[in-house]
Amino acid sequence: MIEIDGPRHKDHAGRDHSRSRLFLHSGVKVVDRLNVEEVKSRAEVEKFVDDFLAQLKR
């Protein structure tokens, strides 16, 4: 699962961590987050998604 985080992410980091643990314990293999404030280009998003998909293949 990929979660997209925005400007308010800092305020919800604890809640996000708890939710990630719930997903992992429910059988979701990988939880990863992309912070939209840190993305500078489409190429960065594509690399993030490619890396994420590579993790799923392991």
N, C-alpha and C positions, 0 to 999 in steps of 0.2 A: 504494500500500500504506500502510495506517495501522498503526503499531506503538503498543502501549500500554505505557508505561513505568511502573514502580512504584518503591518505595522504594530498591531496589538499583541503579537506573539509573546513579547517579553513579559507581559502581564499575566500570561496563562501558561507559563512553562511548567509549573507543577502539575496542573491539570492535564497538560499534554503528555507528560511523563506517565501519569496514572493511566491515561487512556491507551498509551502505547503498550504498557504492561498488560492491560486487559486484552488488547488485540493479539499480542504474542501468546498469551495463555489460551486464547481461543483458537489458535492454529494458524494465524497469519504469520507467514514466514519472516517477512521483513517489513519494518515500518521505517520510512525515511522521510525527512522533511526538507523542503526547498523554501528558503526564505526569499520572497520576491524582492525585498529591499536590497539584497546582495547580488541579484542577477543583473549582469551588464549586457548580455547578448543572447540571441536565440541559440547560438552555438553552445553556450554554457548550459542552457536548459536541455539541449539535445544530448550533451555529454552526461549530464546528471541522469537522464532517463536511460541512456545506454548502460551506464554503470549499474543502475538499479536493476535493469533486466539481466545483466550479467550475474548479479548476486542471486537472482532467482534460479538461474541455471545450475548453480552449485549444489 
